[in-house]
Amino acid sequence: MLHQKTYVVPKIETEENLQRLVLPIDQLNWPQFDYKPNAKVSLWYSTLSLCLFFEVEENHLLTTTQEISASVCQDSCVEFFMSLDRGKSYYNFEFNATGTLYMAYRQSQNRKQKCLFLVEEILEVKTAPSLLKYSLVNQKGKNIPWSLQVEIPFSFFGGIEKFSQGFSANFYKCADKADQRHYLTSFPIDGACPDFHRPDCFASFTLEMTQ
């Protein structure tokens, strides 16, 4: 693990307590892709779910797919990769700007072999975009804003107790087919070419109650 600090994800049950953990998605790891949109993610959890809120401003807002498990990384996309076993295996959650989701589970030693999920399992993950959900968008301008809230039920992982030893994660902003192709991360990744499948570069997290 390259990142030694452990980040604490707060528990929030009511709107009166909105003290979220906020992380920028601002690491430019590959100088050949130097466009840097504004992006950040907020994290918290409730009794039932792990919650994320992505906020983005970019110059080319693009969504080309409405199909679950399609290549949303080609669109204006945010991603959350996480591991519950110190990087031996990991989940990758990928969302385009209008809430279409790709999701897979992989073993780190053989990441090309992936386990995909049934549609009904994917739909357990709730997405609430600021844009019209599942709409197709191709808008160009200056710092076009959009946001996306995500709720992943703990039942998806087998219960909140699976988080008792913490988890590791990284967060990403990308867009393969946008006019200004880009690949940003919250935590640095080494290597010559963009590669988000690097659990060795995840940072450590713990839920507030498990400290």
Number of C-alpha atoms within 10 A of each C-alpha: 12 13 13 9 9 13 17 19 23 19 20 18 13 8 7 7 10 12 14 19 14 15 16 18 26 20 16 19 20 17 11 12 15 14 16 20 22 18 23 22 23 17 21 23 21 15 11 14 19 19 22 21 19 24 20 22 17 22 19 23 26 23 26 19 20 18 12 18 20 15 19 27 20 18 26 28 26 30 23 19 22 24 24 18 14 19 21 13 17 24 22 19 20 25 26 29 30 28 28 23 27 21 23 17 19 19 15 18 10 9 14 10 12 14 13 14 14 11 10 8 11 19 13 13 18 16 21 16 21 15 16 12 14 19 14 17 18 12 13 14 9 12 14 15 15 18 20 21 18 19 19 20 20 18 13 13 13 10 12 16 12 14 18 13 14 22 22 24 24 24 26 23 28 24 23 16 16 19 13 16 18 22 27 29 23 21 21 18 24 11 9 10 13 15 12 19 18 16 23 16 19 27 24 21 19 18 20 15 10 12 10
